[in-house]
Amino acid sequence: MILWWLIPVAGAASLLLTALLRRYALTRSLMDIPNARSSHTVPTPRGGGVAIVLTFLLALPLLAWVDEISWGLTWALLGGGGWVAVVGFLDDHGHIAARWRLLAHFAGAIWALCWLGGLPPLKMAGFILDLGWFGHIAVAFYLVWLLNLYNFMDGIDGIAGVEAVTVCLGGVLLYALLGQSNLALLPLLLAAACAGFLYWNFPPAKIFMGDAGSGFLGLVLGILSLQAAWAAPQLLWAWLILLAVFIVDATWTLLRRLLRGDKVYEAHRSHAYQYASRRHGRHLPVTLAVLAINLGWLLPMALLVAIGRLDGLLGFALASAPLVFLAVRYDAGKQE
């Protein structure tokens, strides 16, 4: 029994819950106040990402109970995603030192990997590679990096929600083409939850996502990419291509700041998308550009990899090349 009705219900629930969270934040003065490192200029309620977390996680036990998803995947998402969301929520409402946040992130990633079975074999240059324990260690860092880069990239109105919706819907299309429609329900559910929130976060944002939502999305998207890879090895590369806007901007910026000796755990606004929003004077053109790149460039490249017309590693390199150009063009990582 496929519970497709959960998709519109999740979207409506997220829409309503975000509205309630916004009212709560306004009454409790839980506001994101602009400062020198902000990309916004008006005090705005924060914490709306909790709507995504609750909407998505509360549906999982039902899906597992009717055998739509495995209990192993359910526990990976509930434990890992829920834990990361709680840590982000506490950081949103106070402050957790960077080293403790990082330790908590690794704990969530390792929990998820224990239930998923670690890194599946990779498909590279036509060969299937099993990296063993090295692969399991590497994939833990992969999940933690996705978690944190999603937090870094949630810096202007609508960008994180648009990224999640387009990546998830792209994943659903990949599954349909490969006859893996049984995998489509979770990304559809996440896309619906994000769409409900995005109504309130689209430029100009009426509420921000917060670390609880952004960290949760990064980890869950990473888990979904691994679930896909266990079904078909080339799908891991396809998911990385779908996520390439965030991966390239965040990674290029981090490397440039590391080479300069910056304290990379400190807040900044030197990502390409942040420079672009200041250069163009608004958030909307940049958010729409991410939407266009995801649908017009990255999705076709991911499809070529998914159907075996293009090697995964080569496809990721080709898909990322113009994004690296844009990162350089918009001064990603440049000292402010």
MOPEVEN-V815102 format. One record per residue. N is the residue number from 1. RES is the residue in one letter. SS is DSSP state (A for helix, B for strand, O for the rest). PHI is phi in whole degrees, -180 to 180 (none if undefined). OMEGA is omega as a letter, one per 20 degrees, with the letter a starting at -180 (* if undefined). Layout:
BEGIN
n->N res->RES ss->SS phi->PHI omega->OMEGA
n->N res->RES ss->SS phi->PHI omega->OMEGA
END
This chain:
BEGIN
n->1 res->M ss->O phi->none omega->a
n->2 res->I ss->O phi->-90 omega->a
n->3 res->L ss->O phi->-89 omega->a
n->4 res->W ss->O phi->-65 omega->a
n->5 res->W ss->A phi->-63 omega->r
n->6 res->L ss->A phi->-65 omega->a
n->7 res->I ss->A phi->-64 omega->r
n->8 res->P ss->A phi->-64 omega->r
n->9 res->V ss->A phi->-63 omega->r
n->10 res->A ss->A phi->-63 omega->r
n->11 res->G ss->A phi->-62 omega->a
n->12 res->A ss->A phi->-66 omega->r
n->13 res->A ss->A phi->-64 omega->r
n->14 res->S ss->A phi->-65 omega->r
n->15 res->L ss->A phi->-60 omega->a
n->16 res->L ss->A phi->-69 omega->a
n->17 res->L ss->A phi->-65 omega->r
n->18 res->T ss->A phi->-63 omega->r
n->19 res->A ss->A phi->-62 omega->r
n->20 res->L ss->A phi->-67 omega->r
n->21 res->L ss->A phi->-66 omega->r
n->22 res->R ss->A phi->-64 omega->r
n->23 res->R ss->A phi->-63 omega->r
n->24 res->Y ss->A phi->-61 omega->a
n->25 res->A ss->A phi->-63 omega->r
n->26 res->L ss->A phi->-68 omega->a
n->27 res->T ss->A phi->-71 omega->a
n->28 res->R ss->O phi->-97 omega->a
n->29 res->S ss->O phi->57 omega->r
n->30 res->L ss->O phi->-88 omega->a
n->31 res->M ss->B phi->-115 omega->r
n->32 res->D ss->B phi->-91 omega->a
n->33 res->I ss->O phi->-88 omega->a
n->34 res->P ss->O phi->-60 omega->r
n->35 res->N ss->O phi->-138 omega->a
n->36 res->A ss->O phi->-64 omega->a
n->37 res->R ss->O phi->-104 omega->a
n->38 res->S ss->O phi->-89 omega->r
n->39 res->S ss->O phi->-101 omega->r
n->40 res->H ss->O phi->-115 omega->a
n->41 res->T ss->O phi->-120 omega->a
n->42 res->V ss->O phi->-119 omega->r
n->43 res->P ss->O phi->-55 omega->a
n->44 res->T ss->B phi->-136 omega->r
n->45 res->P ss->B phi->-58 omega->r
n->46 res->R ss->O phi->-128 omega->r
n->47 res->G ss->O phi->99 omega->a
n->48 res->G ss->O phi->-67 omega->r
n->49 res->G ss->A phi->-63 omega->r
n->50 res->V ss->A phi->-59 omega->r
n->51 res->A ss->A phi->-63 omega->r
n->52 res->I ss->A phi->-64 omega->a
n->53 res->V ss->A phi->-60 omega->a
n->54 res->L ss->A phi->-66 omega->a
n->55 res->T ss->A phi->-60 omega->a
n->56 res->F ss->A phi->-72 omega->a
n->57 res->L ss->A phi->-68 omega->a
n->58 res->L ss->A phi->-68 omega->r
n->59 res->A ss->A phi->-82 omega->a
n->60 res->L ss->A phi->-64 omega->r
n->61 res->P ss->A phi->-59 omega->r
n->62 res->L ss->A phi->-64 omega->r
n->63 res->L ss->A phi->-64 omega->r
n->64 res->A ss->A phi->-70 omega->a
n->65 res->W ss->A phi->-63 omega->r
n->66 res->V ss->O phi->-97 omega->r
n->67 res->D ss->O phi->65 omega->r
n->68 res->E ss->O phi->-78 omega->r
n->69 res->I ss->O phi->-135 omega->a
n->70 res->S ss->O phi->-76 omega->r
n->71 res->W ss->A phi->-69 omega->r
n->72 res->G ss->A phi->-62 omega->r
n->73 res->L ss->A phi->-64 omega->r
n->74 res->T ss->A phi->-61 omega->r
n->75 res->W ss->A phi->-68 omega->r
n->76 res->A ss->A phi->-61 omega->a
n->77 res->L ss->A phi->-75 omega->a
n->78 res->L ss->A phi->-65 omega->a
n->79 res->G ss->A phi->-72 omega->a
n->80 res->G ss->A phi->-67 omega->a
n->81 res->G ss->A phi->-65 omega->r
n->82 res->G ss->A phi->-63 omega->r
n->83 res->W ss->A phi->-63 omega->a
n->84 res->V ss->A phi->-63 omega->r
n->85 res->A ss->A phi->-65 omega->r
n->86 res->V ss->A phi->-64 omega->r
n->87 res->V ss->A phi->-62 omega->r
n->88 res->G ss->A phi->-64 omega->r
n->89 res->F ss->A phi->-63 omega->r
n->90 res->L ss->A phi->-65 omega->r
n->91 res->D ss->A phi->-70 omega->r
n->92 res->D ss->A phi->-63 omega->a
n->93 res->H ss->O phi->-101 omega->r
n->94 res->G ss->O phi->-163 omega->r
n->95 res->H ss->O phi->-157 omega->r
n->96 res->I ss->O phi->-115 omega->a
n->97 res->A ss->O phi->-57 omega->a
n->98 res->A ss->A phi->-56 omega->a
n->99 res->R ss->A phi->-67 omega->r
n->100 res->W ss->A phi->-75 omega->r
n->101 res->R ss->A phi->-62 omega->a
n->102 res->L ss->A phi->-63 omega->r
n->103 res->L ss->A phi->-61 omega->r
n->104 res->A ss->A phi->-64 omega->r
n->105 res->H ss->A phi->-64 omega->r
n->106 res->F ss->A phi->-65 omega->r
n->107 res->A ss->A phi->-62 omega->r
n->108 res->G ss->A phi->-64 omega->r
n->109 res->A ss->A phi->-66 omega->a
n->110 res->I ss->A phi->-66 omega->r
n->111 res->W ss->A phi->-55 omega->a
n->112 res->A ss->A phi->-61 omega->a
n->113 res->L ss->A phi->-67 omega->r
n->114 res->C ss->A phi->-62 omega->r
n->115 res->W ss->A phi->-81 omega->a
n->116 res->L ss->A phi->-84 omega->a
n->117 res->G ss->O phi->96 omega->r
n->118 res->G ss->O phi->81 omega->a
n->119 res->L ss->O phi->-86 omega->r
n->120 res->P ss->O phi->-74 omega->r
n->121 res->P ss->O phi->-58 omega->a
n->122 res->L ss->B phi->-99 omega->r
n->123 res->K ss->B phi->-107 omega->a
n->124 res->M ss->B phi->-138 omega->r
n->125 res->A ss->O phi->52 omega->r
n->126 res->G ss->O phi->85 omega->a
n->127 res->F ss->B phi->-109 omega->r
n->128 res->I ss->B phi->-101 omega->a
n->129 res->L ss->B phi->-114 omega->r
n->130 res->D ss->O phi->-107 omega->a
n->131 res->L ss->O phi->-86 omega->r
n->132 res->G ss->A phi->62 omega->a
n->133 res->W ss->A phi->-64 omega->r
n->134 res->F ss->A phi->-60 omega->r
n->135 res->G ss->A phi->-63 omega->r
n->136 res->H ss->A phi->-65 omega->r
n->137 res->I ss->A phi->-68 omega->a
n->138 res->A ss->A phi->-61 omega->a
n->139 res->V ss->A phi->-73 omega->r
n->140 res->A ss->A phi->-65 omega->r
n->141 res->F ss->A phi->-65 omega->r
n->142 res->Y ss->A phi->-59 omega->a
n->143 res->L ss->A phi->-65 omega->a
n->144 res->V ss->A phi->-66 omega->r
n->145 res->W ss->A phi->-68 omega->r
n->146 res->L ss->A phi->-59 omega->r
n->147 res->L ss->A phi->-58 omega->a
n->148 res->N ss->A phi->-76 omega->a
n->149 res->L ss->A phi->-67 omega->r
n->150 res->Y ss->A phi->-66 omega->r
n->151 res->N ss->A phi->-65 omega->r
n->152 res->F ss->A phi->-62 omega->a
n->153 res->M ss->A phi->-84 omega->r
n->154 res->D ss->O phi->-88 omega->a
n->155 res->G ss->O phi->-126 omega->r
n->156 res->I ss->O phi->-135 omega->a
n->157 res->D ss->O phi->-60 omega->r
n->158 res->G ss->O phi->82 omega->a
n->159 res->I ss->A phi->-67 omega->a
n->160 res->A ss->A phi->-70 omega->r
n->161 res->G ss->A phi->-69 omega->r
n->162 res->V ss->A phi->-62 omega->r
n->163 res->E ss->A phi->-61 omega->a
n->164 res->A ss->A phi->-64 omega->a
n->165 res->V ss->A phi->-64 omega->a
n->166 res->T ss->A phi->-70 omega->r
n->167 res->V ss->A phi->-64 omega->a
n->168 res->C ss->A phi->-65 omega->r
n->169 res->L ss->A phi->-67 omega->r
n->170 res->G ss->A phi->-62 omega->r
n->171 res->G ss->A phi->-61 omega->r
n->172 res->V ss->A phi->-62 omega->r
n->173 res->L ss->A phi->-64 omega->r
n->174 res->L ss->A phi->-59 omega->a
n->175 res->Y ss->A phi->-62 omega->a
n->176 res->A ss->A phi->-62 omega->a
n->177 res->L ss->A phi->-69 omega->a
n->178 res->L ss->O phi->-95 omega->a
n->179 res->G ss->O phi->71 omega->r
n->180 res->Q ss->O phi->-111 omega->a
n->181 res->S ss->A phi->-62 omega->r
n->182 res->N ss->A phi->-66 omega->r
n->183 res->L ss->A phi->-90 omega->a
n->184 res->A ss->A phi->-78 omega->a
n->185 res->L ss->A phi->-64 omega->a
n->186 res->L ss->A phi->-66 omega->r
n->187 res->P ss->A phi->-63 omega->r
n->188 res->L ss->A phi->-65 omega->r
n->189 res->L ss->A phi->-63 omega->r
n->190 res->L ss->A phi->-67 omega->r
n->191 res->A ss->A phi->-61 omega->r
n->192 res->A ss->A phi->-65 omega->r
n->193 res->A ss->A phi->-62 omega->r
n->194 res->C ss->A phi->-70 omega->r
n->195 res->A ss->A phi->-64 omega->r
n->196 res->G ss->A phi->-61 omega->r
n->197 res->F ss->A phi->-68 omega->a
n->198 res->L ss->A phi->-62 omega->r
n->199 res->Y ss->A phi->-54 omega->a
n->200 res->W ss->A phi->-90 omega->a
n->201 res->N ss->A phi->-103 omega->a
n->202 res->F ss->O phi->-65 omega->a
n->203 res->P ss->O phi->-56 omega->i
n->204 res->P ss->O phi->-81 omega->a
n->205 res->A ss->O phi->-67 omega->r
n->206 res->K ss->O phi->-99 omega->r
n->207 res->I ss->B phi->-158 omega->r
n->208 res->F ss->O phi->-98 omega->a
n->209 res->M ss->O phi->-74 omega->a
n->210 res->G ss->A phi->84 omega->a
n->211 res->D ss->A phi->-65 omega->r
n->212 res->A ss->A phi->-60 omega->a
n->213 res->G ss->A phi->-81 omega->a
n->214 res->S ss->A phi->-69 omega->r
n->215 res->G ss->A phi->-63 omega->r
n->216 res->F ss->A phi->-59 omega->a
n->217 res->L ss->A phi->-63 omega->r
n->218 res->G ss->A phi->-60 omega->a
n->219 res->L ss->A phi->-68 omega->a
n->220 res->V ss->A phi->-65 omega->r
n->221 res->L ss->A phi->-63 omega->r
n->222 res->G ss->A phi->-64 omega->r
n->223 res->I ss->A phi->-64 omega->r
n->224 res->L ss->A phi->-65 omega->r
n->225 res->S ss->A phi->-67 omega->r
n->226 res->L ss->A phi->-73 omega->r
n->227 res->Q ss->A phi->-58 omega->r
n->228 res->A ss->A phi->-63 omega->a
n->229 res->A ss->A phi->-66 omega->r
n->230 res->W ss->A phi->-66 omega->r
n->231 res->A ss->A phi->-79 omega->a
n->232 res->A ss->O phi->-155 omega->a
n->233 res->P ss->O phi->-53 omega->a
n->234 res->Q ss->A phi->-68 omega->a
n->235 res->L ss->A phi->-70 omega->r
n->236 res->L ss->A phi->-62 omega->r
n->237 res->W ss->A phi->-63 omega->r
n->238 res->A ss->A phi->-62 omega->r
n->239 res->W ss->A phi->-66 omega->r
n->240 res->L ss->A phi->-62 omega->r
n->241 res->I ss->A phi->-64 omega->r
n->242 res->L ss->A phi->-60 omega->a
n->243 res->L ss->O phi->-92 omega->a
n->244 res->A ss->A phi->-65 omega->r
n->245 res->V ss->A phi->-58 omega->a
n->246 res->F ss->A phi->-71 omega->a
n->247 res->I ss->A phi->-62 omega->a
n->248 res->V ss->A phi->-68 omega->a
n->249 res->D ss->A phi->-62 omega->a
n->250 res->A ss->A phi->-67 omega->a
n->251 res->T ss->A phi->-71 omega->r
n->252 res->W ss->A phi->-60 omega->r
n->253 res->T ss->A phi->-64 omega->a
n->254 res->L ss->A phi->-62 omega->a
n->255 res->L ss->A phi->-62 omega->a
n->256 res->R ss->A phi->-66 omega->r
n->257 res->R ss->A phi->-71 omega->r
n->258 res->L ss->A phi->-63 omega->a
n->259 res->L ss->A phi->-63 omega->r
n->260 res->R ss->A phi->-84 omega->r
n->261 res->G ss->O phi->87 omega->r
n->262 res->D ss->O phi->-71 omega->r
n->263 res->K ss->O phi->-80 omega->a
n->264 res->V ss->O phi->-71 omega->r
n->265 res->Y ss->O phi->-85 omega->r
n->266 res->E ss->O phi->-85 omega->r
n->267 res->A ss->O phi->-64 omega->r
n->268 res->H ss->O phi->-157 omega->r
n->269 res->R ss->O phi->-138 omega->a
n->270 res->S ss->O phi->-114 omega->r
n->271 res->H ss->O phi->-73 omega->a
n->272 res->A ss->A phi->-59 omega->a
n->273 res->Y ss->A phi->-65 omega->r
n->274 res->Q ss->A phi->-74 omega->r
n->275 res->Y ss->A phi->-61 omega->a
n->276 res->A ss->A phi->-64 omega->a
n->277 res->S ss->A phi->-65 omega->r
n->278 res->R ss->A phi->-73 omega->a
n->279 res->R ss->A phi->-66 omega->a
n->280 res->H ss->A phi->-91 omega->r
n->281 res->G ss->O phi->79 omega->a
n->282 res->R ss->O phi->-150 omega->r
n->283 res->H ss->O phi->-83 omega->a
n->284 res->L ss->A phi->-56 omega->a
n->285 res->P ss->A phi->-60 omega->a
n->286 res->V ss->A phi->-72 omega->r
n->287 res->T ss->A phi->-61 omega->r
n->288 res->L ss->A phi->-68 omega->r
n->289 res->A ss->A phi->-65 omega->r
n->290 res->V ss->A phi->-62 omega->r
n->291 res->L ss->A phi->-59 omega->a
n->292 res->A ss->A phi->-66 omega->r
n->293 res->I ss->A phi->-64 omega->a
n->294 res->N ss->A phi->-62 omega->a
n->295 res->L ss->A phi->-85 omega->a
n->296 res->G ss->A phi->-89 omega->a
n->297 res->W ss->A phi->-121 omega->a
n->298 res->L ss->A phi->-72 omega->a
n->299 res->L ss->A phi->-62 omega->r
n->300 res->P ss->A phi->-60 omega->r
n->301 res->M ss->A phi->-66 omega->r
n->302 res->A ss->A phi->-64 omega->r
n->303 res->L ss->A phi->-64 omega->r
n->304 res->L ss->A phi->-61 omega->r
n->305 res->V ss->A phi->-70 omega->a
n->306 res->A ss->A phi->-63 omega->a
n->307 res->I ss->O phi->-91 omega->r
n->308 res->G ss->O phi->85 omega->r
n->309 res->R ss->O phi->-82 omega->a
n->310 res->L ss->O phi->-146 omega->r
n->311 res->D ss->O phi->-61 omega->a
n->312 res->G ss->A phi->-62 omega->a
n->313 res->L ss->A phi->-63 omega->r
n->314 res->L ss->A phi->-64 omega->r
n->315 res->G ss->A phi->-62 omega->r
n->316 res->F ss->A phi->-64 omega->r
n->317 res->A ss->A phi->-64 omega->r
n->318 res->L ss->A phi->-65 omega->a
n->319 res->A ss->A phi->-65 omega->a
n->320 res->S ss->A phi->-82 omega->a
n->321 res->A ss->A phi->-54 omega->r
n->322 res->P ss->A phi->-67 omega->r
n->323 res->L ss->A phi->-72 omega->r
n->324 res->V ss->A phi->-63 omega->r
n->325 res->F ss->A phi->-57 omega->r
n->326 res->L ss->A phi->-66 omega->r
n->327 res->A ss->A phi->-61 omega->r
n->328 res->V ss->A phi->-68 omega->a
n->329 res->R ss->A phi->-60 omega->a
n->330 res->Y ss->O phi->-103 omega->r
n->331 res->D ss->O phi->63 omega->r
n->332 res->A ss->O phi->-55 omega->r
n->333 res->G ss->O phi->85 omega->a
n->334 res->K ss->O phi->-66 omega->a
n->335 res->Q ss->O phi->-65 omega->a
n->336 res->E ss->O phi->-76 omega->*
END
